[in-house]
Amino acid sequence: MAIGVPTNKKQKKKKNDLTRHLTYSNKKSVNDIMKTPKSKLVNIWGKTEKDANTRNFLFYGDNLPIMAKLLDNRKISGKVRLVYIDPPYSTQTAFHSRKLSHAYEDNLTGAEFIEFLRARLILLRELLAEDGSIYLHLDEKMVFHIKVIMDEIFGLNNYKNCIVRKKCNPKNYTRKKYGNISDYILFYTKSDQYVWNRPIEPWTEDRALKEYQYIEEKTGRRYKKVPIHAPGVRNGETGKPWRGMLPPPGKHWQYTPQKLDILDAENKIYWSPNGNPRRKVYLDENPGVSVQDIWLDYRDAHNQNIKITGYPTEKNPELLKRIIEASSNPDDIVLDCFCGSGTTLEIAHRLGRRWIGIDNSVEAMRTVLDRFAKGTEMMGDFVSKRKNKNQLPSLFEPIECEIEQGTRASKHRPIKNFSLIADVKCARDIEPVVDEWIKHQR
Ligand SMILES: C[S@@+](CC[C@H](N)C(=O)[O-])C[C@H]1O[C@@H](n2cnc3c(N)ncnc32)[C@H](O)[C@@H]1O
C-alpha cells in the first residue's frame, strides 16, 4: 500500500495559485459576458417572477439572456443553493423524443461549445449563494476542457469531485478499445463553507460482517480495529509520547495523549498481545459507508426499466435525488438551466425545495408540463407480450410491451405550484403546448 504524507498548507496554497487558463479564439472577457442583454419576459401561467408567493419557475427561452435577467431579481440572484446542469455534450446529434418529436440539436463543437458553456457558467456563479454548489454533467468528449474552465471560474480550491457515473449496461463492443459506459459529473462549490448532508450507503449484512469482524465480549457490540496514528511528523501534542510510546517513525498520533487516555478509560482502545494500541470503531455508531465518487446505480432510464417521460437524454431521478439531498436543504432554490424533461425540477419539488428550470425546446416544455400533470410511464420495451415466455420471438415480430403504453402511476400528485414564463421573442412558439396544459387544468 502506498503511503503519502500530505504537504503542509503553505505548499498546498502555492500549488493552487497556479491558475490554469484555456486559450481559444473569440474568448470574451468576463465583463462582456456580464453585459449580456437581458430577456424581456412575459408571464404565461401562474404568478409573475416578482410575486412574493411564487416558489417555482419554469422559463422558456435561451438560458443566457434569461439568467442575465434573473441576476436583477434580489430574491434569486446570489440565493441559489444548488445548480445541476446536463447541457448538450457536443455530440453533433439531433435528438428526438420516443414519440419522434424533435427535441433539440447538439451541434456546437470545439471553442464554440466551450464558450457557449463558459458564458452560462459565469452567470451561474453569480446566481449561486456563497454556500452553494454546482454539478455539471458531461461525457468524456468535453469534460476535460470544461474542467479547466470550471477551475478558472470557480477556482481550483473549490473543485470537489469528478464523479464517474455508469450510464448504461455493458455493450457488446467490437471496436479495438474498451467499452464506454461512463460519463462524468464535475462538482464545485462557490466557497469552502457549503451545504453538505453527507450521503451514506446503508450497510449490507455481508459487507458489515466482513468489515466489522470482532465482537466485544462484555457488550456483544461488533467492531473493527483502526490505527491511532496518521502519516506526517507533528511537533505539538500529537507528536509527544503516549504511555511511554512515540508514534511510529514519520507519523503522529491521531489524538492528543489526553484524548487517548479518555478513549482507553472508555474501553475504546484495543491492546494487542504484544502491546500495540488500536482504536475500536463500532458498527452501531456507523450508519453506513460514505458515498464515494463512482456511482454505479444511476444508469439512464432507458437502461434500468424505470418510469420515464420519453424525452431524449433524460436523467435518472434517483441520481438527482442523491445530488439534491447532499447539497441542499428544504426550501433552498435548486436551478437547472438545461432542464429538458424536468427531472431536476420534479425531484426538487418532491423533496420540498424551490426550483427554477429553463429550456429553449418546445418539446422540453411539453414534456415538463405533461410530467407535472400526469407523471412518467414505463417504457416497457424490454419484455415481449408473448404469452409463452419460452417461445423465441420471430425476427420480424414488432416489439410489444407487457406494460401497456399510456398507463401512468395512479399515485402521481400533479405539480401545479409554479409559474410559466417565456422570453417575449419566442413566447408564441409554446402557445399550442400551453393551450393543452391550460385545458388540462380545468
Ligand atoms: C441533455 S438535455 C437535458 C436533459 C435533462 N437533464 C433531463 O433529465 O431531461 C439538454 C437540454 O438543454 C436544452 N438547451 C440547449 N441549449 C439551450 C439554451 N441555450 N437555453 C436553454 N436550454 C438549452 C435542450 O433543449 C435540452 O433539453
PDBQT file of the ligand as one rigid body, heavy atoms in Angstrom, charges set to zero:
ROOT
HETATM    1  C1  LIG A 501     -29.107  16.782 -22.149  1.00  0.00    +0.000 C 
HETATM    2  S1  LIG A 501     -30.617  17.638 -22.229  1.00  0.00    +0.000 S 
HETATM    3  C2  LIG A 501     -31.121  17.747 -20.552  1.00  0.00    +0.000 C 
HETATM    4  C3  LIG A 501     -31.896  16.539 -20.085  1.00  0.00    +0.000 C 
HETATM    5  C4  LIG A 501     -32.375  16.661 -18.660  1.00  0.00    +0.000 C 
HETATM    6  N1  LIG A 501     -31.277  16.553 -17.716  1.00  0.00    +0.000 N 
HETATM    7  C5  LIG A 501     -33.418  15.615 -18.315  1.00  0.00    +0.000 C 
HETATM    8  O1  LIG A 501     -33.258  14.874 -17.315  1.00  0.00    +0.000 OA
HETATM    9  O2  LIG A 501     -34.404  15.528 -19.043  1.00  0.00    +0.000 OA
HETATM   10  C6  LIG A 501     -30.073  19.255 -22.629  1.00  0.00    +0.000 C 
HETATM   11  C7  LIG A 501     -31.178  20.280 -22.711  1.00  0.00    +0.000 C 
HETATM   12  O3  LIG A 501     -30.597  21.572 -22.896  1.00  0.00    +0.000 OA
HETATM   13  C8  LIG A 501     -31.504  22.350 -23.656  1.00  0.00    +0.000 C 
HETATM   14  N2  LIG A 501     -30.775  23.521 -24.177  1.00  0.00    +0.000 N 
HETATM   15  C9  LIG A 501     -29.766  23.529 -25.083  1.00  0.00    +0.000 A 
HETATM   16  N3  LIG A 501     -29.336  24.788 -25.308  1.00  0.00    +0.000 NA
HETATM   17  C10 LIG A 501     -30.083  25.600 -24.505  1.00  0.00    +0.000 A 
HETATM   18  C11 LIG A 501     -30.112  27.009 -24.278  1.00  0.00    +0.000 A 
HETATM   19  N4  LIG A 501     -29.283  27.847 -24.909  1.00  0.00    +0.000 N 
HETATM   20  N5  LIG A 501     -31.019  27.502 -23.402  1.00  0.00    +0.000 NA
HETATM   21  C12 LIG A 501     -31.869  26.670 -22.737  1.00  0.00    +0.000 A 
HETATM   22  N6  LIG A 501     -31.876  25.327 -22.917  1.00  0.00    +0.000 NA
HETATM   23  C13 LIG A 501     -30.993  24.791 -23.782  1.00  0.00    +0.000 A 
HETATM   24  C14 LIG A 501     -32.013  21.376 -24.699  1.00  0.00    +0.000 C 
HETATM   25  O4  LIG A 501     -33.229  21.810 -25.250  1.00  0.00    +0.000 OA
HETATM   26  C15 LIG A 501     -32.142  20.102 -23.876  1.00  0.00    +0.000 C 
HETATM   27  O5  LIG A 501     -33.442  19.948 -23.397  1.00  0.00    +0.000 OA
ENDROOT
TORSDOF 0
